[in-house]
Amino acid sequence: MTTTYTGPAPADFADVRATNLAVVLGYVRGNAPCSRADIAASTGLNKATVSSLVGELIDRRLLRETGLTERRIGRPATMIVLDGAPYAAIGLDVTADHLTAVAMDLGGEQLLAWRRSLNGRGAPASRSVAAIAALARRALARMHEQGRQVLGLTVGVAGLVDPAGVVRRATGLDWRDVPLREPLTRALGQPTFPVTVENGANLAALAEYRYGPYAGTPDLAFLHGEAGVAAGIVTGGRLLRGAGGYAGEIGHLTVDPEGPECDCGRRGCLQAVASVEALIRRQSGSGQGGSGLGGSGQSGPGQGGSEPDADLEPAVADAVRRARAQEPAALAALHEGGRRLGQGVAVLANLVNPGVVILGGYYVPLAPWILPTAAEELDRLVVAPSPPGVRLVASALGHDAAAIGGAAAVLDSVDAGRLPLPAA
């Protein structure tokens, strides 16, 4: 498949050079192996300019010649591919119960993928920040051991994150107005590469757009299923952020005005009835005190129950076990939660018309039981004609999606023109 790559209009000579370097790099990423003539023909740059740009990108070890040649009439052409072996991009994902780190090279090859437990809910934010910094330092050390230059580190948090890297609200972590970028940058010794903090659902959407089975779909959405529900939305090939960067808070759509109270103070939010935590807590049978899916016997949100579990993983595993055992109460709770989830997805679909909506996080292991009813409700409520319609699927990237997206965000900045300096 041939990808056409066009860059933004440059403003001066330095911008022209930087833009053209990004154009060539982006073209090779989408079309390697390719020749200099291919690049010139597809980008509109003249051959002499392309030769100079490719030479500089080879000097920076972003591209390399393979020595392979095309079968063509006339002089054989030397083929160009991505290099990037000396470089790495790091992504971290922070949830209430786990930290995930992923490092990738310029071509998208994973260099490490780590997952560590985190008892983040109710713990002092400073303790969680220290744990994040410790994992980041370990990942950096591993990359330095491999002789790689780190181009950037992006941290995803399941919550509202402002452009300064302050986590304004993270339900699962019980965080409000917690600075993360600044103390993390200090803990890493003020590195020369950028340290960025982003909403985890946004990063997961970027990962799906770049690496998932539906990569390249210009309009897609990702629903992050953890303690709450958040959406990352790609529209027209770009991440939808909103005026303050807080787009995607689908968890606070009201889907059941008579439903349980949400932690935001309203009743019947999608988060209160169809988050993974809500699915696990849902009462079985008549709702008169039966045990929830996790077998804890706790009541649902807003119903006088105890605080949510600090670690969803064992509760989700128990929910899966009970569903596989065909326990009627467990199946009924998952099917009803799937129906409510479908109602929320339908609102999203009617607003932004994505081609695919991807369920991630702890929704993935529960997908065999929640997807059918969610898809049925989505089909019933969406107004767009089918085809093309909207597909509802489970993520293939698993719990690494947001961390992969963090690394992808760094690589996107390289493609946009933030290139490492030439080798000395």
N, C-alpha and C positions, 0 to 999 in steps of 0.2 A: 504494500500500500504506500503510495506517495503522499507525503504531507507537504502542503504549501505553507511556507513560513514567511510572514511579513512583519517587519519591525515598525516601531513608532517613528514619526517624522523627527529628524534630528534638528538641533538648534544651532550648533556650531561645529567646527572641525573635530574637536575632541568628542563631541556627542556623535558625530557621524561615524568616527572610528569605533567607538564603543558599541553603537547600535549595530553596525555592520558585523562586528565580532559576534554579537549575540545572535544576529540573523544566521550567520554561518554555523555557529554551534548548535542552534536550535534545529536547523535543517539536517545536520548530520545526525543529531539525536533521533530524529524521526525517520531517516532514510538510509542510515548506514547499512552496508558499505556503499559509498558513493564516490564519484570522482570529482576533481575540481571543475571539470566541464559540466557535470550534473548540477553542481552548486550554482555555477554561473547562470546556467540556463533556467533554473528554477527560481532563483532569487532576483534576477535582473541585474546583478552586479557584473561588471566586466571581468574578463579572465585574469587580467593583471592584478586587479584589486582582490579577487578571490585568492589568487596565489599568495599575495602578501598576507592576507588575513589568515589563511590556513597555516602559513609559516609561523605567524605569531602564536596561534593557538597550539601548534606543535611545540614551540618554545616553552609555552606555559604548561605543557604536558596535559592539555585538555583534549587534544586530538593526536592520532598517530597514523602513520602509513602502514598498511598491512603487507604490502608487497604483492598482493593479489592483483590481477588484471582482469578486465572485462573481455569477453569475446566480442570483438567488434572489428569492422573494417578500418584499416589504417593503424596508426600508432597505438599500442596498448596504453591504457590509463592506469596510473597508480591509485589504488582505492584508499579512502579515508574512513576511519572509524573513531568512535569516542575512546579516549584514554582515561584520564582522570584517576589513574592508579595512586598517585600521591595524595589524593584528597579524600575527605570524608565529611559527611553531614550527619548530625546527631539529632534524633527526636526523642523526647521523653513524654510519657503520659502519666497523669496523676489522677487516681480515683480514690475513693474512701478506703479501699482495701488493698490496692496494689499500685506499684510503680512499674512502668515498662520503659525500657530503653532500646532503641534501635539505631544502628549506624549503617550508613549506606555509602557506596562510592558514587562517582559521578554518573555511572551507567545504571544505577539502581540496584546493584548487587548488594545484598545484605552482608555486612561485615560482623555484626553481632546482634543478638536479640535476647535481652534479659528481662525476666519478670520477677519482682520481689514483693513480698507481703508488706503492707503498710497498715498499721492501726491508726488511721487518720481521723476517724470520726470522734469528735469530742476531745481529741488530744490537742495540746497547745499547738498553734500554727507554727511556732518557731521550731518545734520538734520535727514536724513534717517537712518544713523547709530545709532543715539540716539533713534529713534523710534524702531529699531530692538532690541536694548539693553533693552528698556523698556518692550517690549513684552516678551523677554527672561526672564527678572527678574520676571515678573508676573507668567510665567509658572513654573519657579523654586520655587517660593513661594508656588504655589498651590501643587506642589509635596512634598515640605517640610511639608505643613499642613497635608498631608496624611501620613506623616511618611516614605516617600520613599527616598532612596538614588539615586541621579541622576548619571548615569554612563557615560553620555556624551551628548554633544549638537552639532548638525551638521546643518549648515545654507546653504541653496541652493540659488544661485543667477543665474538669466537668463543671463549668460555672460561667458567670459573667466576668469577662476580662476586659479592662479598658486599654486604650492604646499605650499607656505608660507601663503596662505589665502589672497592674494592681488587680487582684481578684476581688471584685466587688461583692460577689456572692457565689458560694459553692455549697449547695445544700448538703451533699454527701459528706463533705468535710467539716460542715458547720463553720465555714469561713465567711467573714464579712470584712471588706476593705483590708485585705491582707496584701501588703506589698510582696511580690515574689521576684520580679526581674532584678530589682536593685540589690537585695541581699544575696541572691544567687550569683549575680555578677561579681560582687565582692568576695563571696566564698570561693569563686573560681580564679581569683587573683586578677581581676580586671582584664580578661582576655582581649586580644585584638579582634577576634571574630565577634559577630553580633549574637547576643543572647536575647531571645524573644519569648514572650508568653502569649498564648492564644487559647481560644475556646477549643476544647477537645473534639467536639462534634464537627467544628469547621475543619480541623486537621484531618479527621477521619474521612470527611467528604473529599478533601484534596487527595488523600491516599487512594480512595476508590476511583476518582477521576483519572489519576495517573497510572495506577497499577492494578486495579481490580478487574474482574471479568467484564465490567461495563466501562472500562477505561475509554476516555474520549467522548463519552456521551455528553453532549453540551449542556443538558439540563437534567440534573439528578439531585437527589436528596438522601441524606444519611440520618437515621434516627439512632442516637446513642442510648442504649438501654442499660442504665445503672440504677442508682438510687432514685434518680429523676429521669426525665425524658427531655432531650434537646435535639435539635435538628441542625445539621450543616447543609447548606443549600448552594449548589452550583447552578448558575443560570447563564446561558450564553457562553459557557466556558469560563466564567469568572465566579469567584466566591461572593455570595450575597452577604454583606456585612451590616447594612443599615447605617443610620446617621451616627450612632455612637459605638458601632461595632457589636451591638447586642441582638442582631437578628437571629431568628431560629428558636426562640423560646416557646416551642410548641407545647411544652409540658403544662403551660398555664392557659391553654384554651379550655373553656368550659364545655364539657361534653355531657354532663349529668348534673343539672342544677340542684337536684335533691341528693346528690352523692356525698361521700365523706369529705371532711374538711382537708384542704391542702395546707402545706406548710406556709403558703403565701397568705393564708387567712381566708381565702375564698373556698367555695364548696364545688365539688364535682370537676376539678381540673383533670385533664388527661393524666397528669402525673399522679393524682390521688387514686385513679381507678385503673390505670393501665401501665404504670411503670413496673419494672421487674419486681421492685420491692412490694408494690401493691398486689401484683399477681401472687407472690409468695404468701402475703398476709391475708389474702381474700378468704373470708369465712366460707366453709362448705355447707351444703344442705340448706337449711332454713335461715342460717345466719344467726342462730341463737347459741353461740358459744362453742361451735365445733372447732376443731383444730384447723389451722391454716395449712397451706401447701407445704410449708417448711416443717410442719409438725410441732410448732412451738406453742400453739394454743394462745397466741397473742391476737389481740383484736386489730382491726385495720386502722389506717391513718385517721386521726380525728375521732376515734371511737373509744378513747380512754385506754388504749394499749400502752405498753412500755415503749421505750425508745427503739428505733430500728436496729436490726442486727449490724454489728460492725463489719462483718464479712459476709457478703452475699453468696460467695461461691459454694459453701457447703449446703446452704438452703436451696440454691438453684439445683445442685446435684440431687438433693432429696426430692425436689419437685419433679425432676426428670425421671427419677426412679419410680415415683408413684404414678406418673403418667404412663410409663412403660408397663407398669403392672395393671393398667386399665382401672385404677381406682375411680369410681364414678365422681366423687366429690372433687378430686384433683383435676380430672378432665373437664368437669363443668366450670371450675374456676378459671382454667386456662382458656377455654372457649369463650367465656364471657369477657375475660380480659382482652382476648384477641378482637372481639367485636367492638369493644370500646376503643381499642387501638386503631382499628379500621376507620372509625368515625373521625378520630383526630387526623389520620393520614389523608382522609378525603378532604378535610378543610385545607390542608397543605396543598393537595393536588389541585383543588379548585382555585387556589390563589396563584400558584407559580407554575402549574402544568409541567411537572417533571416527567421525563420518559421512564424513569425507574426510581423507586424509593427502596433504600437498602437498610435493613434492620441489623444493627450491630450490638456489640457488647454482650450482655447476658441474654438478650433476645435470641441470639444464635442457637444455643442449646435448646431453647424452648420453642424454636420455630416450627418443628413438626406439628405442634398442637395449637399454636396461636396464629400461624400464617393462614390456614384455610379460612377461618372465620373472619380474620382481618381483611383478607383479599375479597371475600364475599361482600362484606360491608362496604369496602372501598368501591367495588364495582357498582353497588346499589346507589351510592351517594355521589360519585363523581359525575360531573356534567359534560366533560369533554367526550366527544364521540370516539368509539373504538372501531377499527384501528385509527390512530396508533395507541390510544389509551395510556395507562400507566401500569408498569409492572411492580409488584411488591415481592422482594426477594431477601434472603438472608445473606449477610456478608461472608465472603470467602477469606477475608483477611483476619478474622478472629479478633482477639483482644489486642493485637499489635497495631490495629488500624490507625489510631490516633498518633502513636509514636512513629509509624511509617510516614504519616502525613506531616509530622514535624520535620523529619529529614527531607521529605519532598518539598516542603516550603523553602528550605535552604537551597535546594537544587533549582527550584523555580527562580530564586533570586539570581543564581548564576546564569540561567538561561536568559534572564531579563537584562543582563549586562554587568552584574557585579562579579567580575572575573578576578581570580587570584593573580598576583603579579608574576611576571616571567621569572623563571628560575635564575638564580644568581650565577 
